[in-house]
Amino acid sequence: MYSEQGKYPIEVCISPLSWPLFQKEGAVVIVTDIFRATTSMVAAFQNRVKSIIPVAEVAESIAYKEKGYIVSGEREGKTLECAEFGNSPFNFMEPRLQGKTVVMNTTNGTQALKMVKDGNNLVGIGAFTNRDAICNWAMEQQRPIIIFCAGWKNRFSLEDTLFAGAAVQYILENGKGDFHTMCDSAISSADLWQLSQSNPRAYIEKAAHRHRLKKMGLDDILDYSMQLNTCQCVPVLKGEEIVDSKA
Amino acid sequence: MYSEQGKYPIEVCISPLSWPLFQKEGAVVIVTDIFRATTSMVAAFQNRVKSIIPVAEVAESIAYKEKGYIVSGEREGKTLECAEFGNSPFNFMEPRLQGKTVVMNTTNGTQALKMVKDGNNLVGIGAFTNRDAICNWAMEQQRPIIIFCAGWKNRFSLEDTLFAGAAVQYILENGKGDFHTMCDSAISSADLWQLSQSNPRAYIEKAAHRHRLKKMGLDDILDYSMQLNTCQCVPVLKGEEIVDSKA
């Protein structure tokens, strides 16, 4: 699994469309969808939910609800009729959710998780809020690392790319020389992070999705979502569920 | 064709894979493949070739050669058997090519040109060496502008993205307020250019393709390719051929 330089490669997949180009056999994949799926998942595990079941179809959410599960989800900023609450990270901070399984309906985030799932892969959930924790876990696996940006409708997304850069930088600086990159999108992401890290919240003002959120009145999450390392949980995919590998 | 803000949008397509996501009806598309197709095309028109016919298949090159055309092209750094010379920009600077048509065999570059060609589009050829000239032409058309990065085997490429950023910055600064961007890849590209513009040649040292070129002994073109505005030609697609719109 070692590359020719005797180090594990770090790569960044900047859009789901690019995923088929990657050598992902046995890799660690960190999936990110900053606004809002993965930031909300991290918030949920920080609040000690037991697990999250990510689903993409409304029919799936309804089926889980009928079995008695707590269901969250929204479309275009509106909470789904079958859901108790929407996908804001703030919704996942309620104490009553501790120890519970939540079925979370997301579009880009769930699609991303389905794409990267493979018998040989380890899949983690990354956000600015758990950057160090998820990267430390990824490095411990001693495998190639791919940061997978869920994007928005397959488009390149500034906030996801910025997180990828924050992860690349952290891994290169803390990987004890075990990791390297020859991936242009990893290099670019890290440079964009370098440029913005003194104030990522201000930098993200120009992101397209930030404007979409504002239009839908969902931009109350920006300050929270752009904070580094407020959470220490390490959500990972285990079968069909996401659990905290540190719990 | 005006966007909601009453300005023409500028977007960056960072990989051919993303092309289907773009609204390209009636747009100006600037295709770039810095190492080496578009830099060589610009060098050829600066040397006053009459036209370039871009082809992707070796069989096409052979057919043109049999008709008496001058044929250039290479695969993996080796000049094609049917070709007189390879794809280095230096090969296109010979005085004997002036006034002639050259059939140029490229892979990523030709594929890109075929993808973007559409009855409603105007297609120009961009490189660092003709940045201002091609951008001025693009702005004169008063249409939405898309910078199309040919990349390398559909991958994100640092040098093409950097050119895209250089073009976005120039258009926003010189477009007299007629242009704007809400495209995250355009914003990111422009920021990377901002970061590197004091010495793009040094910045590109870390690009993956730069290492590929070095391995093949083709990196003698780096200094030349990274220079801004050494050429004033404006190569554009006209039917199956590329011609200089200023000639």
Interface residues (C-beta under 8 A of the other chain):
Chain A: I14 S15 L17 S18 L21 K153 N154 R155 F156 S157 L158 T161 M182 C183 D184 S185 I187 S188 D191 L192 Q194 L195 K206 A207 A208 H209 H211
Chain B: I14 S15 L17 S18 L21 K153 N154 R155 F156 S157 L158 T161 M182 C183 D184 S185 I187 S188 D191 L192 Q194 L195 K206 A207 A208 H209 H211
